Amino acid sequence: MSTILEYKCPCCGGKIEFDSGLQQMKCPYCDTAFDVETLKSYDDVLKEEQPQEELQWQTAAGSEWAQEETAQMGVYTCQSCGGEIVADANTAATHCPFCGNPVVLTGRVSGDLKPDLVIPFKLDKNAAKEALKRHTKGKRLLPKLFQSENHLDEIKGVYVPFWLFDADVDASIRYHATRTRVWSDSRYDYTETSHFSLLRAGSIGFDGVPVDGSSKMADDLMESIEPFDLHEAVDFQTAYLSGYLADRYDVTAEQSVERANARIRQSTEEAFAGTTEGYTSVIPESSNLHLSNGKAKYALYPVWLLTTSWQGKQYLFAMNGQTGKFVGDLPMDKAAYWRWWAIWTAILGAACFAVLCLLRLVGLI
């Protein structure tokens, strides 16, 4: 059984949302702002006031839903306009499609689904739009008509579920290193190569290594907008979800352990490799890493997702809702690419010809 949690302004009764700029709850009608801490007990009060409704399943016209289909969908009634909200099994917060009222589906964020931490949005929708403009500005190989004809289909703020892993690593890594010295005399050129066996050992502690807990979000896309500053995370409260979307994790912590271990191992090896400077080449020969004291927390991270369309193709962009880091693939003007390729080929060819002429002039060839 699921219910809808709505935040109403005590002053005028209007719906209130979390304002990322003020870092407070704000009523858009009377401009009254409320500190989030004052709403800590508001969740319990609202839950007691909400009528408990049985979950109902919608049937398609002309046929009935199959059991496996209805198991992944829920129908909720908006208490502001009476409209029905359809949400899949992983949706935690959404908007009413009829009146636009932000609502929280409390049946999705209770019990074992409740996150430990949340990083509130610091940047709003306008900041995401401006970031998209900057992202497309000055790209020489971007089609000229893309900026003017590219249509912004959707922009939404989403709290993406992440598993945060803590671990201690004891590592011992052996490297084969070389150092090369080159000199010449009147008759010969000499090269001396010295070989070294390097051993690096020590311990590293990791806190909050993030792994995306939603299969809807591409892992490489989420990793591209890292890092998030975990120092700004706060204890989870449903008030932060008001006005935004939120997904429940559908990839468990146990399923994320392998990816977390891979990230921890890679970071450990990179940290140890950074201590081997001063050699011509360094190649790892053996690596012994032992992970211990592993712990996991469940957190929600703020992400702006922008979907655009151009010439029948969709493009997805993502922005870190805390730092503003923006990523996304862009189309390439193939004609412009080949023009640039021809220009640089001609420049390099001319440069090589000039060098050959100079060498002939001085008699070296």
C-alpha positions in Angstrom: 0.0 0.0 0.0 1.4 3.4 -1.1 0.4 7.0 -0.3 1.3 10.4 -1.6 3.1 12.9 0.5 2.6 16.6 -0.3 4.1 19.7 1.3 1.6 22.5 1.8 2.5 26.1 2.9 1.1 26.7 6.4 0.6 30.4 5.5 -1.4 30.1 2.2 -1.9 26.4 1.6 0.1 26.4 -1.7 2.5 23.6 -2.6 6.1 24.2 -1.4 9.2 22.9 -3.0 12.9 22.6 -2.1 14.7 25.7 -3.5 18.3 24.8 -4.5 19.4 28.4 -4.4 18.1 29.2 -0.9 18.7 25.6 0.3 15.2 25.9 2.0 11.6 25.0 1.3 9.8 27.9 -0.4 6.3 28.7 -1.3 6.1 30.1 -4.9 2.8 31.9 -4.0 3.5 33.9 -0.9 7.3 33.6 -1.0 7.5 32.2 2.5 10.7 30.1 3.1 11.0 27.3 5.6 14.2 25.8 7.0 14.4 22.1 6.2 15.2 21.2 9.8 11.8 22.6 10.9 10.1 20.0 8.7 11.8 17.0 10.3 8.6 15.9 12.1 6.4 17.1 9.2 6.6 13.7 7.4 5.1 11.8 10.3 2.3 14.3 10.7 1.4 14.2 7.0 1.4 10.4 6.9 -1.1 10.4 9.7 -3.3 12.9 7.8 -3.2 11.0 4.5 -6.0 8.5 3.8 -4.7 5.0 3.2 -5.7 3.8 -0.2 -5.3 0.4 -1.6 -3.0 0.1 -4.6 -5.1 -0.3 -7.8 -4.0 -1.6 -11.2 -4.9 0.0 -14.5 -6.1 -2.1 -17.4 -5.5 -1.3 -21.0 -8.5 -0.6 -23.3 -9.5 -3.8 -25.1 -7.4 -6.1 -23.0 -6.2 -6.8 -19.5 -2.8 -6.3 -18.1 -0.7 -9.4 -17.7 0.4 -10.2 -14.2 4.0 -9.5 -14.9 3.1 -6.1 -16.4 1.0 -4.9 -13.4 3.7 -6.1 -11.0 5.9 -3.2 -12.4 3.3 -0.4 -12.3 1.4 1.5 -9.7 -1.4 4.0 -9.9 -1.7 6.8 -7.4 -4.3 9.5 -7.1 -3.2 13.2 -6.9 -4.8 14.8 -3.8 -4.6 18.2 -5.4 -6.5 17.6 -8.7 -7.7 14.0 -8.5 -5.6 13.0 -11.4 -3.9 9.6 -11.5 -0.2 9.2 -11.4 1.4 6.2 -13.0 4.8 5.2 -11.7 7.0 2.2 -12.2 8.3 0.1 -9.4 11.5 2.2 -9.0 10.1 5.7 -8.9 10.3 7.4 -5.5 9.2 11.0 -6.4 7.6 12.5 -9.4 5.1 15.2 -10.6 1.4 14.9 -11.3 1.1 15.0 -15.1 -2.1 17.0 -14.9 -1.5 19.9 -12.4 2.3 19.6 -12.1 2.1 19.2 -8.3 5.3 17.7 -6.9 4.6 14.6 -4.8 6.6 12.0 -3.0 5.4 8.4 -3.1 6.1 7.5 0.5 5.6 3.8 -0.2 8.8 3.9 -2.2 11.1 5.5 0.4 10.2 3.7 3.6 11.7 0.7 5.4 14.7 -0.8 3.8 14.4 1.6 0.8 15.1 4.7 2.8 18.5 6.3 1.9 21.0 7.2 4.6 22.2 10.4 3.0 21.3 12.9 0.4 23.2 15.7 -1.4 20.7 18.5 -2.0 20.6 20.3 -5.4 22.7 23.4 -5.4 22.1 24.4 -9.1 18.6 24.9 -10.7 17.1 24.2 -14.1 18.3 27.5 -15.6 21.9 26.7 -14.6 21.5 23.4 -16.5 20.2 25.2 -19.6 23.1 27.6 -19.6 25.5 24.8 -19.1 24.1 23.1 -22.3 24.7 26.4 -24.2 28.3 26.6 -23.0 28.8 22.9 -23.8 28.0 23.5 -27.5 29.8 26.8 -27.8 33.1 26.9 -29.7 33.0 23.3 -31.0 34.5 23.6 -34.5 33.3 20.2 -35.7 29.7 20.7 -34.4 27.2 21.2 -37.2 26.4 24.9 -37.5 22.6 24.4 -37.4 22.8 22.2 -34.3 22.6 25.1 -31.8 19.7 26.9 -33.6 17.7 23.8 -34.5 18.5 21.5 -31.6 15.2 21.1 -29.6 15.3 20.7 -25.8 12.7 17.9 -25.3 13.0 17.4 -21.6 15.0 18.7 -18.6 14.5 17.1 -15.2 16.3 17.1 -11.8 16.8 13.5 -10.6 18.1 12.2 -7.4 20.1 9.2 -8.6 20.7 6.3 -6.1 24.3 5.5 -5.3 25.9 2.9 -3.1 28.9 4.4 -1.2 31.5 2.0 -0.2 34.2 2.3 2.5 37.2 0.0 2.6 40.8 -0.3 3.8 43.4 -1.7 1.4 46.7 -3.3 2.2 48.8 -3.4 -1.0 52.1 -4.7 -2.2 53.1 -4.0 -5.8 56.3 -4.8 -7.6 57.4 -2.9 -10.7 60.1 -3.4 -13.4 61.6 0.0 -14.1 64.2 1.3 -16.5 66.3 4.4 -16.8 67.9 5.3 -20.1 71.0 7.5 -20.7 72.0 8.6 -24.2 75.3 10.2 -25.3 77.6 10.5 -28.3 81.2 10.9 -29.3 82.9 11.5 -32.6 82.3 8.0 -33.8 79.3 6.5 -32.1 76.0 7.1 -30.4 75.5 5.3 -27.1 72.5 4.2 -25.2 72.7 2.8 -21.6 69.7 1.2 -20.0 69.6 0.4 -16.3 67.0 -1.9 -14.9 65.5 -1.7 -11.4 63.1 -3.8 -9.3 60.8 -1.5 -7.4 58.6 -2.6 -4.4 55.9 -0.4 -3.1 53.8 -1.5 0.0 51.4 0.3 2.3 47.8 0.9 3.3 45.1 3.2 1.9 41.6 4.0 3.3 38.7 4.7 1.0 35.5 6.6 2.1 32.4 6.8 0.0 33.5 5.2 -3.3 30.3 5.7 -5.4 28.6 3.1 -7.5 25.5 4.0 -9.4 22.5 2.0 -8.0 20.1 2.6 -10.9 20.2 0.4 -14.1 18.4 3.3 -15.9 21.5 5.5 -15.6 24.6 4.6 -17.7 27.5 4.0 -15.4 30.0 5.8 -17.6 27.7 8.8 -17.8 27.4 9.0 -14.0 31.1 8.5 -13.5 31.8 11.3 -16.0 30.1 13.9 -13.8 32.0 12.9 -10.6 33.2 13.9 -8.2 30.4 14.8 -5.7 31.4 16.4 -2.5 30.3 14.0 0.2 31.0 16.6 2.9 27.9 18.4 1.9 25.7 15.3 2.3 23.0 15.5 5.0 20.8 12.9 6.7 18.0 11.9 4.3 14.7 13.7 4.6 11.8 13.4 2.1 11.6 17.3 2.0 14.6 17.4 -0.2 12.8 15.3 -2.9 9.9 17.8 -3.3 10.0 19.3 -6.7 12.4 16.7 -8.1 12.4 13.1 -9.4 13.9 10.3 -7.5 14.7 6.7 -8.4 14.8 3.8 -6.0 17.8 1.6 -6.4 17.3 -1.5 -8.6 20.9 -2.6 -8.4 21.6 -3.9 -4.9 24.7 -3.2 -2.8 25.7 -6.9 -3.2 25.4 -6.5 -7.0 27.6 -3.4 -6.8 30.4 -4.8 -4.8 32.3 -6.1 -7.8 32.3 -2.7 -9.5 33.3 -1.0 -6.2 36.2 -3.4 -5.8 37.3 -2.6 -9.3 37.3 1.1 -8.7 39.1 0.7 -5.4 41.8 -1.5 -6.9 42.3 0.9 -9.8 42.6 3.9 -7.6 45.1 2.0 -5.3 47.2 1.0 -8.3 47.2 4.6 -9.6 48.2 6.0 -6.2 51.1 3.6 -5.9 52.2 4.1 -9.5 52.5 7.8 -8.7 55.4 7.1 -6.3 57.5 5.6 -9.1 58.5 8.9 -10.9 62.0 9.5 -12.2 62.3 6.4 -14.5 62.0 6.1 -18.2 59.5 3.3 -18.0 57.7 1.5 -15.2 55.8 -1.7 -15.7 53.9 -3.5 -12.9 54.9 -7.1 -12.6 52.9 -8.3 -9.6 50.1 -6.9 -7.4 48.8 -8.1 -4.1 45.8 -6.1 -2.8 43.8 -7.1 0.3 40.5 -5.3 1.0 39.0 -5.2 4.5 36.5 -3.4 6.7 34.1 -3.0 3.8 30.9 -1.0 4.5 28.2 0.4 2.3 25.8 3.4 2.6 22.8 4.3 0.5 22.7 7.9 -0.8 20.9 10.1 -3.3 23.0 12.3 -5.6 21.6 15.3 -7.5 21.7 15.1 -11.3 20.2 17.2 -14.1 19.3 15.2 -17.2 18.7 17.0 -20.5 17.3 15.3 -23.6 17.5 17.1 -27.0 16.6 16.0 -30.5 18.0 17.0 -33.8 17.4 15.5 -37.2 15.5 12.6 -35.8 18.1 11.6 -33.2 18.1 12.1 -29.5 21.1 13.3 -27.4 21.4 12.9 -23.6 23.3 15.2 -21.4 23.9 15.2 -17.7 25.0 17.8 -15.2 26.2 17.4 -11.6 23.5 19.2 -9.6 26.0 20.1 -7.0 29.2 21.2 -8.9 27.8 22.0 -12.4 30.1 19.5 -14.2 28.5 18.9 -17.6 28.9 16.0 -20.0 27.2 14.7 -23.2 27.9 13.5 -26.7 27.5 15.9 -29.6 27.0 15.2 -33.4 30.0 15.8 -35.7 29.9 17.6 -39.0 31.7 15.0 -41.2 32.3 17.5 -44.0 34.0 19.9 -41.5 36.0 17.0 -40.1 37.4 16.1 -43.5 38.1 19.8 -44.3 40.1 20.1 -41.1 41.9 16.8 -41.8 42.8 18.1 -45.3 44.0 21.4 -43.9 46.2 19.9 -41.2 47.6 17.3 -43.6 48.6 20.1 -46.0 50.2 22.0 -43.1 52.2 19.0 -41.9 53.2 18.1 -45.4 54.4 21.7 -46.0 56.3 21.6 -42.7 58.0 18.3 -43.6 59.0 19.6 -47.0 60.5 22.8 -45.5 62.5 20.7 -43.0 63.9 18.5 -45.9 64.8 21.5 -47.9 66.6 23.0 -44.9 68.6 19.8 -44.3 69.6 19.6 -47.9 70.7 23.2 -47.8 73.0 22.6 -44.9 74.3 19.4 -46.4 73.0 17.0 -43.8 71.2 14.9 -46.5 
